[in-house]
Amino acid sequence: MAFFRKRGNTWQFRISYVDPITSISKEKSKGGFKTKKEAQLAAHELEKELQGGFEQTDISLKTFLHEWLHEHKKDTIRRNTYDIHESNIRNHINPYFKNIALKDLTPLMYQRFLNSLHASEYSKRTIEIVHGTMYNALNKAITLRKLKTNPCEGATIKGVVREKEVQFIDSDDISLFLKETYKYGYIYWIFFRVLIETGLRKGEAAALQWSDVDFKGRVLHISKTLDFKEKTKVKLFGDTKNYNSRRSITISQSLVQTLQSHIQYQNQNKLILNDEYHHDLNLVFCRDDGNFIPSSSLFNAFSRVSSPSDSFTAAYTRRFAIGIRGGYEICPRAIRSRKHTDYL
């Protein structure tokens, strides 16, 4: 029920209602209306919102984004995706909007935020990713009845998409790269060999278990990826990048033979280490004790191989630009000759 009164030259209203979750009686009031009729119309609109479960509070954008990230996204999306959202909020959104109330954010203010990223010379793709975080978060605010509309709707993202030039590796150079890799460790040699032949993402290759290898059919079954940042075995394996990434890849007979030799090598380690070996992980590519290879170790191995001081020269490195840390993977299409397996 709404109550009205005149204070000086303006009118105000007060509404009493019961919170549907806590069953606690609450009040809302607002003043500054020139006429009683204006106050009645505003009170009627607020009553409809409260009856529909919509309650526009003074929660800050920063607080809401924290709740969205931890209450609605954590443990529901891939770790990498979660980290991207968290980084966008921490590095871009919160520093710009500071302590603004969620309800005060307007489309024009949001557009100026996107324009500021463009002015700071961020790529269009980066701005699109930041926009994706905000858009999804504020869509949830609508679902939670904290907003009526999404101020990110219809925003313009400036900039030009930067086309990435595909870097080719000549098949003649593969054996040289693998030879140099072997000097830094057998496990890096076989890991990079599989990446070159199959085009697997590093997380997919690192997650391969022996149950995923069909020696008779010469097939690798790709159904998961390894989360290099996860500290517990329970959450070590995650879903592939998308549904279409779940696939089966035919491999050469040469690679089958290499993997068969590799499993014999692992069996020797299992016999020596016994209970100290991580039998439960059943990984194809792992440390000598069966634990997974850290992403930093893979990146460092590649960096050492491709350093200018090695016979694998810096000039070659420019042609064979694999960014293990940055997320670029080796793709068979980036190998100039399709007969590259002859060199492995």
C-alpha positions in Angstrom: 0.0 0.0 0.0 1.2 3.5 -0.8 1.0 6.6 1.4 1.4 10.2 0.1 2.2 13.4 1.8 3.3 16.9 0.8 6.5 18.3 2.1 6.9 22.0 1.2 6.2 22.4 -2.4 6.7 18.8 -3.5 5.0 15.4 -2.9 6.5 12.1 -1.8 5.3 8.5 -1.4 6.1 5.6 0.9 5.3 2.0 0.0 5.2 -0.9 2.5 5.8 -4.4 1.2 7.0 -7.8 2.3 10.2 -9.3 0.9 9.1 -12.6 -0.8 12.3 -14.4 0.2 12.9 -13.2 3.8 9.2 -12.4 4.6 10.5 -9.2 6.3 8.5 -6.1 6.0 10.2 -3.3 4.1 9.5 0.3 3.0 10.5 2.3 0.0 10.0 6.0 -0.4 10.7 8.7 -3.0 10.0 12.4 -3.1 10.5 15.5 -5.3 7.3 15.2 -7.3 5.6 18.5 -8.3 2.1 17.1 -8.0 0.3 14.4 -6.1 -0.7 12.8 -9.4 3.0 12.4 -10.4 3.7 10.8 -7.1 0.8 8.4 -7.5 1.9 7.3 -11.0 5.4 6.7 -9.8 4.2 4.8 -6.7 1.9 2.6 -8.9 4.8 1.8 -11.2 7.0 0.8 -8.3 4.3 -1.4 -6.8 4.0 -3.3 -10.1 7.7 -3.9 -10.2 7.7 -5.1 -6.6 4.8 -7.4 -7.3 6.7 -8.9 -10.3 9.7 -9.5 -8.2 11.7 -6.6 -9.7 13.5 -4.5 -7.2 16.0 -1.9 -8.5 18.5 -1.5 -5.6 21.4 0.7 -5.1 23.9 -2.1 -5.6 27.1 -1.0 -7.3 28.1 -2.3 -10.7 31.4 -3.6 -9.0 29.5 -5.5 -6.4 27.1 -7.0 -8.9 29.9 -8.2 -11.2 31.6 -9.8 -8.2 28.4 -11.7 -7.4 27.8 -12.6 -11.0 31.3 -14.0 -11.3 31.3 -16.0 -8.1 27.7 -17.0 -7.7 26.7 -17.6 -11.3 29.9 -18.4 -13.3 32.3 -20.1 -11.0 32.3 -23.9 -11.6 29.8 -23.6 -14.4 32.1 -22.6 -17.3 35.6 -23.5 -18.4 38.5 -22.3 -16.3 40.0 -20.3 -19.2 36.6 -18.6 -19.8 36.2 -17.7 -16.1 39.7 -16.3 -16.1 38.9 -14.1 -19.1 35.8 -12.7 -17.4 37.7 -12.1 -14.2 40.5 -10.3 -16.0 38.1 -8.1 -18.0 36.4 -7.0 -14.9 39.6 -6.4 -12.9 41.6 -4.7 -15.6 39.0 -2.8 -17.6 35.5 -2.6 -16.3 36.0 -1.8 -12.6 38.8 0.8 -13.1 36.7 2.7 -15.5 33.3 2.7 -13.8 34.7 2.7 -10.3 31.7 2.8 -7.8 28.8 3.6 -10.1 25.5 2.1 -9.1 24.2 -0.6 -11.4 21.0 1.2 -12.0 22.8 4.4 -13.1 24.7 2.9 -16.0 23.3 4.2 -19.3 23.9 3.1 -22.9 25.7 6.4 -23.6 28.1 5.8 -20.6 28.7 2.3 -21.7 29.4 3.4 -25.3 32.0 5.9 -24.0 33.6 3.1 -22.1 34.0 1.0 -25.3 35.3 4.1 -27.1 37.9 4.6 -24.4 39.2 1.1 -25.0 39.5 1.9 -28.7 41.3 5.1 -27.9 43.8 3.2 -25.8 44.6 1.2 -29.0 43.1 -2.1 -27.9 42.3 -4.4 -30.8 38.7 -4.8 -31.9 38.8 -8.4 -30.9 39.9 -7.5 -27.4 37.1 -4.9 -27.1 34.6 -7.5 -28.3 35.8 -9.9 -25.5 35.4 -7.2 -22.8 32.0 -6.3 -24.3 31.0 -10.0 -24.1 31.7 -10.1 -20.4 29.6 -6.9 -19.7 26.8 -7.9 -22.0 26.4 -11.4 -20.4 26.6 -10.0 -16.9 24.0 -7.4 -17.4 21.7 -9.9 -19.2 21.8 -11.8 -15.9 20.9 -8.6 -14.1 17.7 -8.5 -16.1 17.0 -12.2 -15.3 17.5 -11.4 -11.6 15.2 -8.4 -12.0 17.8 -5.9 -11.0 17.6 -4.1 -14.4 14.8 -3.7 -16.9 17.0 -3.3 -20.0 20.6 -4.0 -20.9 22.6 -0.8 -21.4 25.1 -2.8 -23.5 22.4 -3.6 -26.1 23.1 -2.0 -29.5 26.6 -0.7 -28.5 29.1 0.0 -31.4 32.5 -1.6 -31.3 35.1 0.5 -33.2 38.2 -0.8 -34.9 39.2 -3.1 -37.6 39.7 -6.9 -37.2 43.3 -7.6 -37.6 43.8 -10.6 -40.0 46.3 -13.1 -38.8 48.7 -14.3 -41.5 49.1 -18.1 -41.4 52.8 -18.9 -40.8 53.9 -22.0 -42.8 56.5 -24.6 -41.7 58.3 -26.4 -44.5 58.2 -30.1 -44.1 62.0 -30.2 -44.6 62.4 -28.3 -41.4 60.3 -30.6 -39.1 63.0 -33.1 -38.5 65.4 -30.3 -37.5 63.0 -28.9 -35.0 62.3 -32.3 -33.5 65.9 -33.2 -33.4 66.7 -30.0 -31.4 63.6 -30.7 -29.2 64.9 -34.2 -28.3 68.1 -32.6 -26.9 66.0 -31.0 -24.1 64.0 -34.1 -23.3 62.4 -37.2 -24.9 59.0 -36.2 -23.6 59.1 -32.9 -25.4 60.1 -34.6 -28.6 57.1 -36.9 -28.6 54.7 -34.3 -27.4 55.6 -31.8 -30.2 55.7 -34.6 -32.7 52.0 -35.5 -31.9 51.0 -31.8 -32.1 52.7 -31.4 -35.5 51.0 -34.5 -37.0 47.6 -34.2 -35.5 47.0 -30.4 -35.0 45.8 -31.0 -31.4 45.6 -28.1 -29.0 48.3 -28.4 -26.3 45.5 -28.9 -23.7 44.0 -31.7 -25.7 47.3 -33.4 -26.2 48.2 -33.0 -22.5 44.8 -34.6 -21.5 45.2 -37.7 -23.7 44.9 -40.9 -21.7 45.8 -44.3 -22.9 42.1 -45.2 -23.0 41.8 -42.5 -25.8 44.3 -44.3 -28.0 43.0 -47.0 -30.4 46.2 -48.7 -31.7 44.3 -51.2 -33.9 42.2 -48.6 -35.5 45.0 -46.0 -35.6 42.8 -43.4 -34.0 43.0 -40.8 -31.2 39.7 -39.9 -29.5 39.6 -36.3 -28.4 37.0 -35.6 -25.7 38.6 -33.4 -23.0 41.3 -30.9 -22.3 43.7 -30.5 -19.4 43.5 -27.4 -17.1 47.1 -26.6 -16.5 46.1 -24.2 -13.7 44.1 -26.7 -11.7 45.8 -27.9 -8.5 43.6 -30.9 -7.8 43.1 -34.1 -9.8 39.3 -33.9 -9.4 39.1 -30.9 -11.8 42.2 -31.5 -13.9 40.2 -32.6 -16.9 37.7 -30.3 -18.5 35.5 -30.1 -21.6 37.0 -29.4 -25.0 36.9 -25.8 -26.4 33.5 -26.5 -27.9 31.2 -29.4 -28.8 32.7 -29.8 -32.3 36.2 -30.2 -30.8 35.1 -33.6 -29.6 36.5 -35.7 -32.5 38.5 -38.7 -33.6 41.7 -38.3 -35.5 43.4 -40.9 -37.6 47.1 -41.2 -37.1 49.9 -42.6 -39.2 51.3 -46.1 -38.7 54.6 -44.5 -37.8 53.1 -42.5 -35.0 51.3 -45.7 -33.8 54.7 -47.4 -33.5 56.1 -44.5 -31.7 53.3 -44.5 -29.1 53.7 -48.2 -28.7 57.3 -47.7 -27.8 56.4 -44.8 -25.6 54.0 -47.0 -23.5 56.8 -49.4 -23.0 59.0 -46.5 -21.7 56.2 -45.6 -19.3 55.8 -49.1 -18.1 59.5 -49.1 -17.1 58.9 -46.0 -15.0 55.8 -47.6 -13.4 57.8 -50.6 -12.3 60.6 -48.5 -10.8 58.4 -46.0 -9.0 55.6 -48.3 -8.2 53.2 -46.5 -5.7 54.9 -43.1 -6.4 53.7 -43.2 -10.0 50.4 -41.4 -10.8 48.7 -44.5 -12.2 45.2 -42.9 -11.7 45.9 -40.2 -14.3 46.8 -42.7 -17.0 48.3 -39.9 -19.1 50.0 -40.5 -22.5 52.3 -37.4 -22.1 53.5 -36.9 -18.6 56.5 -36.6 -16.3 58.5 -39.7 -15.4 56.3 -40.1 -12.3 53.1 -40.0 -14.4 52.0 -36.5 -13.3 51.0 -33.9 -16.0 53.6 -31.7 -17.7 53.2 -28.0 -16.7 52.3 -25.6 -19.5 55.4 -23.5 -18.5 57.7 -26.5 -19.1 56.3 -26.9 -22.6 56.7 -23.2 -23.3 60.2 -23.2 -21.9 61.2 -26.2 -24.0 60.0 -24.6 -27.1 61.8 -21.3 -26.2 65.1 -23.1 -25.6 64.9 -24.9 -28.9 64.0 -21.7 -30.9 66.7 -19.5 -29.2 69.1 -17.8 -31.7 72.0 -19.6 -30.2 70.7 -23.0 -31.3 71.2 -24.5 -34.7 67.4 -24.1 -35.0 67.8 -20.5 -35.9 65.8 -17.4 -35.2 65.1 -17.0 -38.9 63.4 -20.3 -38.9 61.5 -19.5 -35.7 59.8 -16.6 -37.5 58.5 -19.1 -40.0 57.5 -21.6 -37.4 55.6 -19.2 -35.0 54.0 -21.4 -32.4 52.8 -19.5 -29.3 52.6 -22.2 -26.6 51.9 -19.6 -23.9 49.7 -17.3 -26.0 47.3 -20.0 -27.1 48.3 -20.5 -30.7 48.5 -24.2 -31.6 50.2 -26.1 -34.4 47.8 -26.8 -37.2 48.4 -29.3 -40.0 47.2 -26.6 -42.5 50.2 -24.6 -41.4 52.6 -27.3 -42.7 53.4 -26.6 -46.3 53.8 -30.3 -47.3 51.2 -32.9 -46.5 54.0 -35.5 -46.5 55.4 -34.2 -43.2 55.0 -37.6 -41.5 57.9 -38.9 -43.5 60.2 -36.7 -41.6 59.1 -37.7 -38.1 
